[in-house]
Amino acid sequence: MKKTTKNLTLSGVCLALCLVLPFLTGQIPEIGSALCPMHIPVLLCGFLCGWQYGLVVGFVAPLLRFFLFQMPPIFPTGTAMAFELAAYGVMTGILYRKLPRKNINIYIALVGAMLVGRIVWGVVQLLLSGITKSPFTWQMFLAGGFVTAMPGILCHILLIPPIVMALKKAGLVNDERA
């Protein structure tokens, strides 16, 4: 299969998963949304297809999900999420391509992307709070970006690297250097 066709197909699958996974995790009381289900396919898209595809899938997913299902609320949550997920897709793609091909570097790329994405989320939330004149404090950043997201962070660290390793063995990971 031609590389572009493969990347478009995998990106479409990742986007579809972004739309569907929140319905599945939403059935888990207390922690369903804290599992950050839309983040998983975006992070995978960056690994599988590269930063350009991860950027588009990450930015489009929360906006498309809002227009189809009215969730997440478009402002400020969906808007901040669009930038956060775009950063995830970009950073997994870039870091994975730049680091040596060792399995440990999958974890390093993932954690690096998650840190950058959460910082982007915080910056966008801060900018949006200036528009809406609502407070956004350092404590709110830590709580929203890390404390309440801890189940999702752990889920991503436990699930994504083994999935990437398995897909790499299957020949589905785009291993070209950028």
C-alpha positions, 0 to 999 in steps of 0.5 A, a space after each residue: 500500500 502506498 505510504 500516503 494511502 496507508 497514513 490517511 487510512 490509519 489517521 481516519 481510523 484514529 479519528 474514528 476512535 477519537 469519536 467512539 472511545 469516549 462512549 465506551 469509557 463514559 460507562 465507567 463511573 467516577 473515572 471514565 472521562 479521567 481516562 482521557 480516551 480521545 488522547 489515545 488515538 491521537 498519540 498513536 496517530 503521531 507514532 504511526 503516521 507522523 507529526 503532520 497527521 497527528 496534528 490534524 487528527 488531534 486538532 480536528 477530533 474534539 471539534 468534530 466530536 462537539 459538532 456531532 455529539 455536543 461533547 466536549 463543550 466547545 468553549 473553553 474545554 473543546 478549544 483547549 483540547 484541540 490545541 492540547 491534542 494537536 500538540 500530542 500528535 505533533 510531539 509523538 511524531 517528532 520525538 519518535 522520529 528523532 530519537 534512536 529506535 529503542 523501545 525505551 524511546 517510545 516511552 520517552 516520546 510519549 511522556 515528552 508529548 504528554 508534558 508538552 500537550 499539558 503545557 499547551 493546554 494550560 497556556 490555551 486555558 490561560 488565554 481563554 480565561 483572559 477572554 472570558 474574564 474567569 480565573 485560571 490559577 496555577 492550582 487549577 492548571 496542576 489539578 486539571 492537567 495532572 491530578 484529575 488526569 492521573 488515571 489517563 496518564 497511567 492508562 496511556 503509559 501502560 497501553 500506548 508503548 506496547 501497542 506501538 511495539 506490536 504495530 511496529 512488529 506488524 510493520 504498521 509504524 512509519 519508521 522513516 526519519 523526519 
